[in-house]
Amino acid sequence: MKGTVLKRLMGVIAALVYLTAVGSALADSPPPECASQATTVEMLTCSDWHRTQADALLNQTYAELRADLDETGKTLLLDAQRAWI
């Protein structure tokens, strides 16, 4: 059981890293500042948008993972989170 939770958690982390590096595949379109990123403000605006999209996906995936777990699995997931932090 513990190995399964850790594998799923690693999958969530991998998805977050992928979306952060490649860009978001979510329905929202990035702001116009992401087209040029010519100034620091544009870079920060675009970076914040990508962070927000990745955070939303992470929260959605986490909620789906928790919904599939029994109480023991939820405890193991929480323990894995605390160990990671």
trRosetta pair geometry for C-beta under 8 A, 3 or more apart (Angstrom, degrees):
i j d omega theta_ij theta_ji phi_ij phi_ji
1 4 5.8 -57 -154 32 31 112
1 5 6.6 28 153 -17 66 105
1 72 6.3 9 148 119 156 119
1 73 6.2 -115 180 -86 110 83
1 76 6.6 168 127 -14 98 164
2 5 5.9 -55 -152 35 33 110
2 6 6.4 30 153 -16 66 108
2 76 5.1 -144 -112 -149 73 140
3 6 5.7 -58 -146 40 31 110
3 7 6.2 34 155 -22 66 106
4 7 5.7 -52 -146 35 30 111
4 8 6.4 28 155 -16 64 106
4 73 7.8 -47 87 -124 110 112
5 8 5.8 -56 -150 38 30 109
5 9 6.2 31 152 -19 65 108
5 69 7.1 55 -103 -109 108 130
5 73 5.6 174 -80 -155 123 82
5 76 4.7 131 42 111 166 119
5 77 5.1 -126 -169 -73 126 76
5 80 6.3 -173 126 -16 110 147
6 9 5.5 -53 -144 38 32 113
6 10 6.3 34 155 -20 65 104
6 76 8.0 -84 -42 154 79 111
6 80 5.7 -172 -95 -117 77 144
7 10 5.8 -53 -148 36 30 111
7 11 6.5 36 150 -22 62 104
8 11 5.4 -51 -153 32 34 116
8 12 6.7 38 148 -21 65 99
8 65 5.5 144 148 -132 131 121
9 12 5.6 -48 -152 31 36 113
9 13 6.5 35 150 -17 65 103
9 65 7.5 102 -77 -168 63 162
9 77 6.7 164 -69 -136 121 82
9 80 5.4 -162 -16 126 172 145
9 81 7.7 -142 -137 -66 140 72
9 84 7.9 -146 157 -46 135 147
10 13 5.5 -51 -148 38 36 113
10 14 6.2 39 152 -21 66 104
11 14 5.6 -52 -145 36 31 112
11 15 6.4 33 155 -20 64 104
12 15 5.8 -55 -151 35 30 111
12 16 6.5 31 151 -20 63 106
12 58 6.5 91 175 -138 104 74
12 61 4.9 161 -123 123 101 134
12 62 6.6 77 -145 -70 153 71
12 65 6.8 -52 -60 -40 134 148
13 16 5.6 -54 -151 34 33 114
13 17 6.4 31 153 -17 66 105
14 17 5.8 -54 -148 37 32 110
14 18 6.3 33 154 -20 65 107
15 18 5.6 -54 -146 36 31 113
15 19 6.3 25 159 -14 66 108
15 57 6.9 -128 135 140 115 125
15 58 7.8 165 92 -89 104 68
15 61 6.6 142 73 -75 149 167
16 19 6.1 -59 -146 40 27 105
16 20 6.2 26 157 -19 63 110
16 54 5.5 88 -151 -175 77 107
16 57 7.0 171 -96 91 70 110
16 58 5.2 34 -91 -81 119 110
17 20 5.8 -58 -146 37 28 111
17 21 6.2 18 160 -13 65 112
18 21 6.1 -65 -146 41 26 103
18 22 5.8 -9 171 9 67 118
19 22 6.5 -65 -123 52 23 90
19 23 7.2 -71 -168 96 56 18
19 24 5.5 44 -171 -99 103 61
19 25 7.1 -102 -119 7 98 84
19 50 7.8 173 142 -171 82 89
19 53 6.9 -135 160 116 124 102
19 54 4.9 161 102 -104 118 91
19 57 6.0 88 2 50 175 159
20 50 6.2 103 -136 152 58 113
20 51 7.5 39 -119 -93 101 55
20 54 5.0 24 -71 -89 85 155
23 30 7.5 -65 -157 -48 110 136
23 50 6.7 -86 -127 -116 53 115
24 28 7.3 0 109 67 140 94
24 30 7.5 140 43 -64 108 96
24 50 6.1 -170 -26 -130 106 67
24 53 3.8 -38 -92 141 155 152
24 54 6.9 -127 -86 -55 105 67
24 57 7.5 -170 -134 -29 102 133
26 53 5.2 -161 24 -154 136 110
26 56 7.1 47 -95 84 164 128
26 57 6.8 -136 -61 -63 122 108
28 49 7.9 -148 126 -173 127 104
28 53 6.5 -145 61 -97 124 111
30 34 3.9 -22 141 24 132 158
30 46 6.4 36 -176 -136 123 85
30 49 5.4 115 -138 122 79 149
30 50 7.5 4 -111 -62 116 79
31 34 5.8 118 65 -9 63 96
31 45 5.8 -73 70 147 145 115
31 46 6.7 -133 56 -89 97 64
31 49 5.6 -161 1 -65 99 151
32 35 5.7 -32 -172 5 56 117
33 36 7.2 -78 -163 49 41 81
33 37 6.7 79 156 -82 73 57
33 41 7.5 -99 -142 118 141 75
33 42 3.8 -162 -167 -144 102 80
33 43 7.9 -120 155 -34 111 23
33 45 4.3 40 77 82 160 132
33 46 5.3 -140 107 -50 97 91
34 37 6.4 12 -144 -53 34 98
34 42 7.6 -173 -63 174 29 91
34 45 7.6 -122 -53 103 72 92
34 46 3.9 130 -93 -119 79 116
34 49 6.7 -82 -58 55 126 144
36 42 6.3 -29 81 165 86 160
37 42 4.9 -172 -123 119 40 111
37 43 4.8 77 -160 -83 98 71
37 46 5.6 -53 -90 10 107 153
38 42 5.9 46 41 39 58 152
39 42 4.7 98 54 7 77 101
39 43 7.0 -140 97 -4 42 87
40 43 5.5 -54 -148 37 34 113
40 44 6.2 32 155 -17 67 106
41 44 5.8 -56 -146 39 29 109
41 45 6.2 33 154 -22 64 107
42 45 5.6 -52 -144 35 31 113
42 46 6.3 27 158 -15 64 108
43 46 5.9 -59 -148 40 27 108
43 47 6.0 29 154 -20 64 111
44 47 5.5 -53 -140 39 30 113
44 48 6.1 32 158 -21 65 106
45 48 6.0 -56 -150 35 26 110
45 49 6.6 28 151 -21 61 105
46 49 5.6 -52 -151 31 33 113
46 50 6.6 29 153 -15 65 104
47 50 5.9 -56 -150 38 32 108
47 51 6.3 33 152 -20 65 107
48 51 5.5 -53 -145 37 33 114
48 52 6.3 36 155 -21 65 105
49 52 5.8 -55 -150 35 29 112
49 53 6.5 28 153 -17 64 106
50 53 5.7 -53 -147 37 32 111
50 54 6.2 31 155 -17 66 108
51 54 5.8 -57 -146 40 29 109
51 55 6.1 32 155 -22 65 108
52 55 5.7 -54 -145 36 29 113
52 56 6.5 31 155 -20 63 104
53 56 5.8 -54 -151 33 30 111
53 57 6.6 27 153 -15 64 106
54 57 5.7 -55 -149 38 33 110
54 58 6.2 35 152 -21 66 106
55 58 5.6 -52 -145 36 31 113
55 59 6.3 31 155 -18 64 106
56 59 5.8 -55 -148 37 29 110
56 60 6.3 29 154 -19 64 107
57 60 5.7 -54 -146 37 32 111
57 61 6.1 28 157 -17 66 108
58 61 5.9 -58 -145 39 28 108
58 62 6.1 30 156 -21 64 109
59 62 5.7 -54 -144 36 29 113
59 63 6.4 30 157 -20 63 105
60 63 5.9 -56 -151 35 29 110
60 64 6.5 27 152 -16 63 107
61 64 5.7 -55 -149 38 33 111
61 65 6.3 35 152 -21 66 106
62 65 5.6 -54 -147 36 31 113
62 66 6.3 29 156 -17 65 106
63 66 5.9 -54 -146 38 30 110
63 67 6.4 35 154 -26 63 106
64 67 5.7 -52 -149 30 30 115
64 68 6.9 24 155 -16 61 106
65 68 6.1 -66 -159 35 32 107
65 69 6.8 26 151 -24 66 112
65 77 7.0 146 132 -122 118 148
66 69 5.7 -63 -150 30 37 113
66 74 6.1 59 -145 -110 85 96
66 77 6.8 -148 -94 83 78 167
68 73 7.8 -76 105 122 70 157
69 72 7.9 -131 175 72 96 56
69 73 3.1 -139 -159 102 106 127
69 74 4.9 146 112 -54 128 70
69 77 6.4 -83 -82 -20 174 133
70 73 5.1 97 47 11 61 105
70 74 7.2 -118 103 -6 32 91
71 74 5.6 -52 -146 35 33 113
71 75 6.4 35 154 -20 64 103
72 75 5.7 -54 -152 35 32 112
72 76 6.4 30 151 -17 65 106
73 76 5.6 -54 -146 38 33 111
73 77 6.2 37 154 -22 66 104
74 77 5.6 -50 -146 34 31 114
74 78 6.4 32 154 -17 63 105
75 78 5.8 -55 -150 37 31 111
75 79 6.3 32 151 -19 65 106
76 79 5.5 -52 -146 37 33 113
76 80 6.3 35 153 -21 65 104
77 80 5.7 -53 -149 34 31 112
77 81 6.5 34 151 -20 64 103
78 81 5.6 -50 -149 33 33 114
78 82 6.5 31 153 -16 65 104
79 82 5.8 -55 -148 38 32 109
79 83 6.3 32 153 -19 65 106
80 83 5.7 -54 -147 37 32 112
80 84 6.3 33 154 -23 65 107
81 84 5.7 -57 -148 34 30 111
81 85 6.4 22 157 -15 65 106
82 85 5.9 -55 -144 38 32 106
